[in-house]
Amino acid sequence: MNWFYVDAGQQAGPVPDEQLDELVRNGKVRGDTLIWREGLANWQPYSQARPEGIQPAPPPPPMVGGVPPGAPPPAGVAPGMDMRGEVYGLDYEGLFICVVAQLFDFLYV
């Protein structure tokens, strides 16, 4: 059976079932991608039009500090080290440094 699908706002196809399955495996066609074939009244999301078909892969997890969750830490970073500052290019200081800075500001400003 030949299918048509929407790619970047444009109609693409026709493609046979096997090629549509390959597009799903490659992430080109997702669960919300509109598809149509002869016999369907309207364009439908892939997940509704082919519930028995290959299920699209879930979207990748968000990356934190340029590193995907579960990935080993970059070189020079100890496991468990707080990298939140890496996201914004900030360096967090320890409590002692912050207290000394506050004391300095209070005494000399």
C-alpha distances in whole Angstrom, upper triangle without the diagonal:
4,7,10,13,17,19,23,23,20,17,15,12,9,8,6,6,9,11,10,12,15,15,16,18,20,21,19,17,19,19,20,18,16,13,11,8,9,11,12,16,16,16,16,17,15,17,17,13,12,16,14,13,15,18,19,23,26,27,30,34,36,38,42,45,42,41,38,40,40,41,44,47,47,50,54,52,54,51,52,53,53,50,50,52,50,48,50,52,55,57,59,62,64,66,69,68,67,71,73,71,72,75,76,74,77,80,80,78
4,7,10,14,16,20,19,17,13,11,8,5,5,4,7,10,9,9,12,14,13,15,18,19,19,17,15,17,18,19,16,14,10,9,6,8,11,12,15,15,14,15,16,14,17,17,13,13,16,16,14,16,18,19,22,25,26,29,32,35,37,41,43,40,40,37,39,40,40,43,46,46,49,52,51,53,50,51,52,51,49,49,51,48,46,48,50,53,56,57,61,62,65,68,67,66,69,71,69,70,74,74,73,75,78,78,76
4,7,10,13,16,16,14,10,9,6,5,5,6,7,10,9,7,11,13,12,13,16,17,16,14,12,14,15,15,12,10,7,6,5,8,11,10,13,13,11,11,12,11,14,14,11,11,15,15,13,14,16,16,20,22,23,26,30,32,34,38,40,37,37,34,36,37,37,41,43,44,47,50,49,50,48,48,49,48,46,45,47,45,42,45,47,50,53,54,57,59,61,65,64,63,66,68,66,67,70,71,69,71,75,74,72
4,7,10,13,12,10,7,6,5,5,7,9,10,13,11,9,13,14,12,13,17,17,16,13,11,14,14,14,11,9,6,5,6,9,12,11,13,12,9,11,12,11,14,15,12,13,16,17,15,16,17,17,20,22,22,25,29,30,33,36,38,36,36,34,35,37,37,41,43,43,46,49,48,50,47,48,49,47,45,44,46,44,41,43,45,48,51,52,56,58,60,63,62,61,64,66,64,65,69,69,67,69,73,72,70
4,6,10,10,8,6,5,6,8,9,11,12,14,11,9,12,13,10,11,15,14,13,10,8,10,12,11,7,6,4,6,9,12,15,13,15,12,9,9,9,9,13,13,11,12,16,17,15,15,16,14,17,19,19,22,25,27,29,33,35,32,33,30,32,34,34,38,39,40,43,46,45,46,44,44,45,44,41,40,42,40,37,39,42,44,47,49,52,54,56,60,58,57,61,63,60,61,65,65,63,66,69,68,66
4,7,6,5,5,6,9,11,12,15,15,17,14,12,15,15,12,13,16,15,13,10,8,10,12,10,7,6,7,9,12,15,17,15,16,13,9,10,10,10,14,15,14,15,18,20,17,18,17,15,18,19,18,21,24,25,28,31,33,30,31,29,31,33,33,37,38,38,42,45,43,45,43,43,44,42,40,38,40,38,35,37,39,42,45,46,50,52,54,58,56,55,58,60,58,58,62,62,61,63,66,65,63
4,5,5,6,6,10,12,13,16,17,18,14,12,15,15,11,12,15,13,12,8,8,11,13,12,8,9,10,13,15,18,21,19,20,17,13,14,13,13,16,18,16,17,20,22,19,18,18,15,17,18,17,20,23,23,25,29,30,28,29,27,29,31,31,35,36,36,39,42,41,43,41,41,42,40,37,36,38,35,32,34,36,39,42,44,48,50,52,56,54,53,56,58,56,56,60,60,58,61,64,63,61
4,6,8,9,13,16,16,20,20,21,18,16,18,18,14,15,18,16,13,10,11,12,15,13,10,11,13,16,19,22,24,22,22,19,15,16,15,15,18,20,19,20,23,25,22,21,21,18,19,19,17,20,22,22,24,28,29,26,28,26,29,31,31,34,35,35,38,41,40,42,40,40,41,39,36,35,36,33,30,32,34,37,40,42,46,48,51,54,52,51,54,56,53,54,58,58,56,58,61,60,58
4,7,9,13,16,17,20,21,23,20,17,20,20,16,17,20,18,16,13,13,14,16,13,10,10,12,14,17,20,22,20,20,16,13,14,14,15,18,19,19,20,23,25,23,23,22,19,21,21,20,22,25,25,27,30,32,29,31,29,32,34,34,37,38,38,41,44,43,45,43,43,43,41,39,37,38,36,33,34,37,40,43,44,48,51,53,56,54,53,56,58,55,56,60,60,58,60,63,62,60
4,6,10,13,15,18,19,21,18,16,19,19,16,17,20,19,17,13,13,15,17,15,11,11,11,13,15,18,21,19,19,16,13,15,15,16,19,20,19,20,23,25,23,23,23,20,22,23,22,24,27,28,30,33,34,32,33,32,34,36,36,39,40,40,43,46,45,47,46,46,46,44,41,40,41,39,36,37,40,43,46,48,51,54,56,59,57,56,59,61,59,59,63,63,61,63,66,65,63
4,7,9,11,15,17,18,16,14,17,18,14,16,19,18,17,13,12,15,16,15,11,9,9,10,12,14,17,16,16,14,11,13,14,14,18,18,16,18,21,23,20,21,21,20,22,23,23,25,29,29,32,35,37,34,35,33,35,37,37,41,42,42,45,48,47,49,47,47,48,46,43,42,44,42,38,40,42,45,48,50,54,56,58,61,60,59,62,64,61,62,66,66,64,66,69,69,66
4,7,8,12,14,15,12,11,15,14,12,14,17,16,15,11,11,14,16,15,12,11,9,10,12,14,18,16,18,16,13,14,15,14,18,19,16,17,21,22,19,19,20,18,21,23,22,25,28,29,31,35,36,33,34,32,34,36,36,39,41,41,44,47,46,48,46,47,47,46,43,42,44,41,38,40,42,45,48,50,54,56,58,62,60,59,62,64,62,63,66,66,65,67,70,69,67
3,5,9,11,13,10,9,13,13,11,14,17,16,16,13,12,15,17,17,13,12,10,10,10,12,16,15,17,16,13,15,15,14,18,19,16,16,20,20,17,18,20,18,21,24,24,26,30,31,33,37,39,36,36,34,36,37,37,41,42,42,45,48,48,49,48,48,49,48,45,45,46,44,41,43,45,48,51,53,56,59,61,64,63,62,65,67,65,66,69,69,68,70,73,72,70
4,7,10,12,10,9,13,14,12,15,18,17,18,15,14,17,18,18,15,13,10,9,9,11,14,14,17,16,14,15,16,15,18,19,15,16,19,20,17,18,20,19,22,25,25,28,32,33,35,39,41,38,38,36,38,39,39,42,44,44,47,51,50,51,49,50,51,50,47,47,49,46,43,45,48,51,53,55,59,61,63,66,65,64,67,69,67,68,72,72,70,73,76,75,73
4,7,8,6,6,10,10,10,12,14,15,15,13,12,15,17,18,14,14,11,11,10,12,15,16,18,17,15,16,16,14,17,18,15,14,18,17,14,15,17,17,20,23,24,26,30,32,34,37,39,36,36,34,35,37,36,40,42,42,45,48,47,49,47,48,49,48,46,45,47,45,42,44,46,49,52,53,57,59,62,65,63,63,66,68,66,67,70,71,69,72,75,74,72
4,6,5,6,9,10,11,13,14,16,17,15,14,16,18,19,16,16,12,12,10,12,15,16,19,19,17,17,17,14,17,18,15,13,17,15,13,14,17,17,20,23,25,27,31,33,35,39,41,38,37,35,36,37,37,40,43,43,46,49,48,50,47,48,50,49,47,47,49,46,44,46,48,51,54,55,59,60,63,66,65,64,68,69,68,69,72,72,71,74,77,76,74
4,6,5,6,9,10,11,12,14,15,14,12,15,15,17,15,15,12,12,11,13,15,15,19,18,16,16,15,12,14,15,12,10,13,12,9,10,13,14,17,21,22,25,28,31,33,37,39,37,36,33,34,35,35,38,41,42,45,48,47,48,45,46,48,47,45,45,47,45,42,45,47,50,52,53,57,59,61,64,63,62,66,68,66,67,71,71,70,72,75,75,73
4,5,5,6,9,10,11,12,14,14,13,15,16,19,17,17,14,15,14,17,19,19,22,22,19,19,18,14,16,18,15,13,15,13,10,10,13,14,17,20,22,24,28,30,32,36,38,35,34,31,33,33,33,36,39,40,42,46,45,46,43,44,46,46,44,44,46,44,41,44,46,49,51,52,56,57,60,63,62,61,65,67,65,66,70,70,69,72,74,74,73
4,5,5,6,9,10,10,12,11,11,14,16,18,15,16,13,14,14,17,19,19,22,21,18,18,17,14,16,18,16,14,17,16,12,11,14,14,16,20,21,23,26,29,30,34,36,33,32,30,32,32,32,35,38,38,41,44,43,45,42,43,45,44,42,42,44,42,39,42,44,47,49,51,54,56,58,61,60,60,63,65,63,64,68,68,67,70,72,72,70
4,5,5,6,9,10,11,9,8,11,12,14,11,12,10,11,12,15,17,16,19,18,15,14,13,10,13,15,12,11,13,13,9,9,11,11,14,17,18,21,24,27,29,33,35,32,31,29,30,31,31,34,37,37,40,44,42,44,42,42,43,43,41,40,43,40,38,40,42,45,48,49,53,54,57,60,59,58,61,63,62,62,66,66,65,68,71,70,69
4,5,5,6,9,10,10,9,10,12,15,13,14,12,14,14,18,19,19,22,20,18,16,14,11,12,15,13,10,12,11,7,6,9,9,12,15,17,19,23,25,27,31,33,31,30,27,28,28,29,32,35,36,39,42,41,42,39,40,41,41,39,39,41,39,37,40,42,44,46,48,51,53,55,58,57,57,60,62,60,61,65,65,64,67,70,69,68
4,5,5,6,9,9,9,11,14,16,14,16,14,17,17,20,22,22,25,23,20,19,17,13,15,18,16,14,16,15,11,9,11,10,12,15,17,18,22,25,26,30,32,29,28,25,27,27,27,30,33,33,36,40,39,40,38,39,40,40,38,38,40,37,35,38,40,43,45,46,50,51,54,57,56,55,59,61,59,60,64,64,63,66,68,68,67
4,5,5,6,5,5,9,11,13,11,13,12,15,16,19,21,20,23,21,17,16,14,11,14,16,15,13,15,16,12,10,11,9,11,14,15,17,20,23,24,28,30,27,27,24,26,27,27,30,32,33,36,39,38,39,37,38,39,39,36,36,38,36,33,36,38,41,43,44,48,50,52,55,54,54,57,59,57,58,62,62,61,63,66,66,64
4,5,5,6,5,6,9,11,10,12,12,15,16,20,21,20,22,20,17,15,12,9,11,14,13,11,13,13,9,7,7,5,8,11,12,14,18,21,23,26,29,26,25,22,24,25,25,29,31,32,35,38,37,38,35,36,37,37,35,34,37,34,32,35,37,40,42,43,46,48,50,54,53,52,55,57,56,57,60,60,59,62,65,64,63
4,5,8,8,9,11,14,13,16,16,18,20,23,25,23,26,24,21,19,16,13,14,17,17,14,15,14,11,8,8,6,7,11,12,14,17,20,22,25,28,25,24,21,22,22,23,26,29,29,32,36,34,35,33,34,35,35,33,33,36,33,31,34,36,39,41,42,45,47,49,52,51,51,54,56,55,56,59,60,59,61,64,64,62
4,6,8,9,13,15,13,16,16,19,21,24,26,25,27,25,21,20,17,14,16,19,19,17,18,18,14,11,11,9,9,12,12,13,17,19,20,24,26,23,22,19,21,22,22,25,27,28,31,34,33,34,32,33,34,34,32,32,34,31,29,32,34,37,39,40,44,45,48,51,50,50,53,55,53,54,58,58,57,60,62,62,61
4,5,6,10,11,10,14,14,18,20,24,25,23,25,23,19,17,14,12,13,17,17,16,16,17,14,11,10,7,7,9,9,11,14,16,18,22,24,21,21,18,20,21,21,25,27,27,31,34,32,34,32,32,33,33,30,30,32,30,27,30,32,35,37,38,42,44,46,49,48,48,51,53,51,52,56,56,55,57,60,60,58
4,6,10,11,9,12,12,16,18,21,23,22,23,21,17,16,13,12,14,17,16,15,17,18,15,13,12,9,10,12,12,14,17,19,21,24,26,23,23,21,23,25,25,28,30,30,33,36,35,37,35,35,36,35,33,32,34,32,29,31,33,36,39,40,44,46,49,52,50,50,53,55,53,54,57,58,56,59,62,61,60
4,7,8,6,9,9,12,15,19,20,18,20,17,14,12,10,8,10,13,12,12,14,15,12,11,10,7,10,12,12,15,18,20,22,26,28,26,26,23,24,26,26,30,32,32,36,39,37,39,37,37,38,37,34,34,36,34,31,33,36,38,41,42,46,48,50,53,52,51,54,56,55,55,59,59,58,60,63,63,61
4,5,5,9,10,14,17,20,21,19,20,18,14,12,8,7,8,11,12,11,12,14,12,10,8,5,8,9,9,12,16,18,20,24,26,24,24,21,22,24,25,28,30,31,35,38,36,37,35,35,36,35,32,32,34,32,29,32,34,37,39,40,44,45,47,51,50,49,52,54,52,53,57,57,56,58,61,61,59
4,6,8,10,13,16,20,20,17,19,16,13,10,6,5,5,8,10,9,9,12,10,10,7,6,9,9,10,14,17,19,22,25,28,26,26,23,23,25,26,30,32,33,37,40,37,38,36,35,37,36,34,33,35,34,31,33,36,38,41,41,45,46,48,52,51,49,53,55,53,54,57,58,56,59,62,62,60
4,6,9,13,16,19,20,17,17,14,11,8,5,6,7,9,10,11,12,15,14,13,11,10,12,11,12,15,18,19,22,26,28,27,27,24,25,27,28,32,33,35,38,41,39,40,37,37,38,36,34,33,35,34,30,33,35,38,40,41,45,46,48,52,51,49,52,55,53,53,57,57,56,58,61,61,59
4,6,10,14,17,18,15,16,13,10,8,5,6,8,10,10,11,13,16,13,13,12,10,13,13,13,17,20,21,24,27,30,28,28,25,27,29,29,33,35,35,39,42,40,41,39,39,40,38,36,35,37,35,32,34,37,39,42,43,47,48,50,54,53,51,55,57,55,55,59,59,58,60,63,63,61
4,7,11,14,15,12,13,10,6,5,4,6,9,9,9,11,13,16,14,15,14,13,16,17,17,21,23,25,27,31,33,31,32,29,30,32,33,37,39,39,43,45,44,45,43,42,43,42,39,38,40,38,35,37,40,42,45,46,50,52,54,57,56,55,58,60,58,58,62,62,61,63,66,66,63
4,7,11,12,10,11,9,5,6,6,6,10,9,7,9,12,14,13,14,14,14,17,18,19,23,26,27,30,33,36,34,34,31,32,34,35,39,40,41,44,47,46,47,45,45,46,44,42,41,43,41,38,40,43,45,48,49,53,55,57,60,59,58,61,63,61,61,65,66,64,66,69,69,67
4,7,9,6,8,7,5,7,9,9,12,11,8,10,14,15,14,16,17,17,20,22,23,26,29,31,34,37,40,37,38,35,36,38,39,42,44,45,48,51,49,51,49,48,49,48,46,45,47,45,42,44,47,49,52,53,57,59,60,64,63,61,65,67,65,65,69,69,68,70,73,73,70
4,6,6,9,9,8,10,12,11,14,13,9,11,15,15,14,17,18,19,22,24,26,29,32,34,37,40,43,40,40,37,39,40,41,44,47,47,50,54,52,53,51,51,52,51,49,48,50,48,45,47,50,52,55,56,60,62,64,67,66,65,68,70,68,69,72,73,71,73,76,76,74
4,6,8,10,10,12,15,15,17,15,12,14,17,18,17,20,22,22,26,28,29,33,36,38,40,44,46,44,44,41,42,44,45,48,50,51,54,57,56,57,55,55,56,55,53,52,54,52,49,51,53,56,59,60,64,65,67,71,70,68,72,74,72,72,76,76,74,77,80,80,77
4,6,9,11,12,15,15,17,15,11,13,16,17,17,20,22,23,27,29,30,34,37,39,42,45,48,45,45,42,43,45,46,49,52,52,56,59,57,58,56,55,57,56,54,52,55,53,50,52,55,57,60,61,64,66,68,71,71,69,72,74,73,73,76,77,75,77,81,80,78
4,6,7,9,12,12,14,12,9,11,14,16,16,19,20,21,25,26,27,31,34,36,39,42,45,43,43,40,41,42,43,47,49,50,53,56,54,56,53,53,54,53,51,49,52,50,47,49,52,54,57,58,61,63,65,68,67,66,69,71,69,69,73,74,72,74,77,77,75
4,7,9,13,14,16,13,11,14,17,19,19,22,23,23,27,28,29,33,35,37,40,43,46,44,44,41,42,44,45,49,51,52,55,58,56,57,55,54,55,54,52,50,52,51,48,49,52,55,58,58,62,64,65,69,68,66,69,71,69,69,73,74,72,74,77,77,74
4,6,10,12,14,12,10,14,16,19,18,21,21,21,24,25,26,30,32,33,37,40,42,41,41,38,39,41,42,46,48,49,52,55,53,54,52,51,52,50,48,47,49,47,44,46,49,51,54,55,58,60,62,65,64,63,66,68,66,66,70,70,68,70,73,73,71
4,7,9,12,10,8,12,14,17,16,18,18,18,21,22,23,26,29,30,33,36,39,37,37,35,36,38,39,43,44,45,48,51,49,51,48,48,49,47,45,43,46,44,41,42,45,48,51,52,55,57,59,62,61,60,63,65,63,63,67,67,65,67,71,70,68
4,6,8,6,6,9,11,14,14,16,15,15,18,19,20,24,26,28,31,34,37,35,35,32,33,35,36,40,42,43,46,49,47,48,46,45,46,45,43,41,43,42,39,41,44,46,49,49,53,55,56,60,59,57,60,63,61,61,64,65,63,65,69,68,66
4,5,5,6,8,10,13,12,13,12,12,15,15,16,20,22,24,27,30,33,31,31,28,29,31,32,36,38,39,43,45,43,44,42,41,42,41,39,38,40,38,35,37,40,43,45,46,50,51,53,56,55,54,57,59,57,58,61,62,60,62,66,65,63
4,5,5,6,8,10,9,10,9,9,13,14,15,19,22,24,27,30,33,31,31,27,28,30,31,35,37,38,41,44,42,43,41,40,42,41,39,38,40,38,35,38,40,43,45,46,50,51,53,56,56,54,57,60,58,58,62,63,61,63,67,66,64
4,6,6,5,9,8,9,8,8,12,12,14,18,20,23,26,29,32,31,30,27,27,28,30,34,36,37,41,44,41,42,39,39,40,39,38,37,39,38,35,37,40,42,45,45,49,50,52,55,55,53,56,59,57,57,61,62,60,62,65,66,64
4,6,6,9,10,12,11,12,16,16,18,22,24,26,29,33,36,34,34,30,30,32,34,37,40,41,45,47,45,46,43,42,44,42,41,40,42,41,38,40,43,45,48,48,52,53,54,58,58,56,59,61,60,60,63,64,63,65,68,68,66
4,6,9,9,12,12,13,17,18,20,23,26,28,31,35,38,36,35,32,33,34,35,39,41,43,46,49,47,48,45,45,46,45,43,42,45,43,40,43,45,48,50,51,54,56,57,61,60,59,62,64,63,63,66,67,66,67,71,71,69
4,5,5,8,9,11,15,16,19,22,25,28,31,34,37,35,34,31,31,32,34,37,40,41,44,47,45,46,43,43,45,44,42,41,44,42,40,42,45,47,50,50,54,55,57,60,60,58,61,64,62,63,66,67,66,68,71,71,69
4,5,8,8,11,14,15,18,21,24,26,30,33,36,34,33,30,30,31,32,36,38,40,44,46,44,45,42,41,43,42,41,40,43,42,39,42,44,46,48,49,52,53,55,58,58,57,60,62,61,61,65,66,64,66,69,70,68
4,7,8,11,15,17,20,23,25,28,31,35,38,36,34,31,31,31,33,36,39,41,44,47,45,45,42,42,44,44,42,42,45,43,41,44,46,48,50,50,54,55,57,60,60,59,62,64,63,63,67,68,67,68,72,72,70
4,6,9,12,15,18,21,23,26,29,33,36,33,32,29,29,30,31,34,37,38,42,45,43,43,41,41,43,42,41,40,43,41,39,42,44,46,48,49,52,54,55,59,58,57,60,63,62,62,66,66,65,67,70,71,69
4,6,9,12,15,18,20,24,26,30,32,30,29,25,26,26,27,31,33,35,38,41,39,40,37,37,39,39,37,37,40,38,36,39,41,43,45,46,49,50,53,56,55,55,58,60,59,59,63,64,63,65,68,68,66
4,6,9,12,15,17,21,23,27,30,28,26,23,23,24,25,28,31,33,36,39,37,37,35,35,37,36,34,34,37,35,33,36,38,40,42,43,46,47,49,53,52,51,54,57,55,56,59,60,59,61,64,65,63
4,6,9,12,15,18,20,24,27,24,23,20,21,22,23,26,29,30,33,36,34,35,33,33,34,34,32,31,34,32,30,33,35,37,39,40,44,45,47,50,50,49,52,54,53,53,57,58,57,59,62,62,60
4,6,8,11,15,17,21,23,21,20,16,17,18,19,23,25,26,30,33,31,32,29,29,31,30,28,28,31,29,27,30,32,34,36,37,40,42,44,47,46,46,49,51,50,50,54,55,54,56,59,59,58
4,6,9,12,15,18,21,19,18,15,15,16,18,21,24,25,29,31,29,30,27,27,28,27,26,25,28,27,24,27,30,32,34,34,38,39,41,44,44,43,46,48,47,47,51,52,51,53,56,56,54
4,6,9,12,15,18,16,16,12,13,15,16,20,22,23,27,29,27,28,26,26,27,25,23,23,25,24,21,24,26,29,31,31,35,37,39,42,41,40,43,46,44,45,48,49,48,50,53,53,51
4,6,9,12,15,13,12,9,10,12,13,17,18,19,23,26,23,25,22,22,23,22,20,20,23,21,18,21,24,26,28,29,32,34,36,39,38,38,41,43,41,42,46,46,45,48,51,51,49
4,6,9,13,12,10,7,7,10,11,15,16,18,22,24,21,22,20,19,20,19,17,17,20,18,16,19,21,23,25,25,29,30,32,36,35,34,37,40,38,39,42,43,42,45,47,48,46
4,7,10,9,9,7,8,11,12,15,16,17,21,22,20,21,19,19,19,17,15,14,17,15,12,16,18,20,22,23,26,28,30,33,32,31,35,37,35,36,39,40,39,41,44,44,43
4,6,6,5,4,6,10,10,13,13,13,17,19,17,18,17,16,16,15,12,12,14,12,10,13,15,17,19,20,24,26,28,31,30,29,33,35,33,34,38,38,37,40,42,42,41
4,5,5,6,7,10,10,12,11,12,16,17,14,16,15,14,13,11,9,8,10,9,7,10,12,14,16,16,20,22,24,27,26,26,29,31,29,30,34,34,34,36,39,39,38
4,5,8,10,12,12,13,11,10,14,15,12,15,15,14,13,11,7,7,8,6,4,8,9,11,13,14,18,20,23,26,24,24,28,29,27,29,32,32,32,34,37,37,36
4,7,10,12,10,12,11,10,13,15,14,16,16,16,15,14,10,11,12,9,7,11,12,14,16,18,21,24,27,29,28,28,31,32,31,32,36,36,35,38,40,40,39
4,6,8,7,8,8,8,12,14,12,14,13,14,13,13,10,11,13,10,10,13,14,16,17,19,22,24,27,29,28,28,32,33,32,34,37,37,37,39,42,41,41
4,6,6,9,10,11,15,17,15,16,14,15,15,15,12,13,16,13,12,16,17,19,21,21,25,26,29,32,31,31,34,36,35,36,39,40,39,42,44,44,43
4,6,9,10,12,16,18,15,15,13,12,14,13,12,13,16,14,13,17,19,20,21,21,24,25,28,31,30,30,33,35,34,35,38,39,39,41,44,44,43
4,7,9,12,15,17,14,14,11,11,14,14,13,15,18,16,16,20,21,22,23,23,25,26,29,31,31,31,34,36,36,37,40,41,41,43,45,46,45
4,6,9,12,14,12,13,11,12,13,14,13,15,18,15,16,19,20,21,22,22,25,26,29,31,31,31,35,36,36,37,40,41,41,43,45,46,45
4,7,9,11,9,10,8,10,12,13,13,15,17,15,16,20,20,21,21,21,24,25,28,30,29,30,33,35,34,36,39,39,40,42,44,44,44
4,7,8,6,7,6,9,9,11,9,13,14,12,14,17,17,18,17,18,20,21,24,27,26,27,30,31,31,33,35,36,36,39,41,41,41
4,6,6,8,9,12,11,12,10,14,14,11,13,16,15,17,16,18,20,22,25,27,26,27,30,31,31,33,35,35,36,39,41,40,40
4,6,8,10,13,12,14,13,16,16,14,16,19,17,18,17,19,21,22,26,27,26,28,31,31,31,33,36,35,36,39,41,40,40
4,6,10,12,10,13,12,15,15,13,16,18,16,17,15,17,18,19,23,24,23,25,28,28,28,30,32,32,33,36,37,37,38
4,6,9,7,9,9,12,13,11,14,17,15,15,14,15,16,17,21,22,21,23,26,27,26,29,31,31,32,35,36,36,37
4,6,5,9,10,14,15,14,17,19,18,18,16,16,17,17,20,22,22,23,26,27,27,29,31,32,33,35,37,37,38
4,6,9,10,13,15,15,17,20,19,19,17,17,19,18,21,23,24,25,27,29,29,31,33,34,35,37,39,39,40
4,6,9,11,14,14,16,19,18,18,16,15,17,16,19,21,22,22,25,27,27,28,31,32,33,34,37,37,38
4,6,9,11,11,14,16,15,14,13,12,13,13,16,18,18,19,22,24,24,25,28,29,29,32,33,34,34
4,6,8,9,11,13,13,12,10,9,11,12,15,17,17,17,20,22,22,23,26,27,27,29,32,32,32
4,5,5,7,10,10,10,9,9,12,14,17,19,19,19,22,23,23,24,27,28,28,30,32,33,32
4,5,6,8,9,8,9,9,12,14,16,19,18,18,21,23,22,23,26,27,26,29,31,31,31
4,5,6,6,4,6,6,10,13,15,18,16,16,19,21,19,21,24,24,24,26,29,29,28
4,6,5,6,8,10,13,16,19,21,19,19,23,24,22,24,27,27,27,30,32,31,31
4,6,8,10,12,15,18,21,23,22,21,25,26,24,25,29,29,28,31,33,33,32
4,5,9,11,15,18,20,23,20,19,23,24,22,23,27,26,25,28,31,30,29
4,7,10,13,16,19,21,19,18,22,23,21,22,26,25,24,27,30,29,28
4,6,10,13,16,18,15,15,18,19,17,19,22,22,21,24,26,26,25
4,6,10,13,15,12,12,16,17,15,17,20,20,20,23,25,24,24
4,7,10,12,10,10,13,15,13,15,18,18,18,21,23,23,23
4,7,8,6,7,10,11,10,13,15,15,16,19,20,21,21
4,6,6,6,9,10,11,13,15,16,17,19,20,21,22
4,6,5,6,9,10,11,12,14,15,16,18,20,21
4,5,5,6,9,10,11,12,14,15,17,18,20
4,6,5,6,9,10,10,12,14,15,16,17
4,5,5,6,9,10,10,12,14,15,16
4,5,5,6,9,10,11,12,14,15
4,5,5,6,9,10,11,12,14
4,5,5,6,9,10,10,11
4,5,5,6,9,10,10
4,5,5,6,9,10
4,5,5,6,8
4,6,6,5
4,6,6
4,6
4
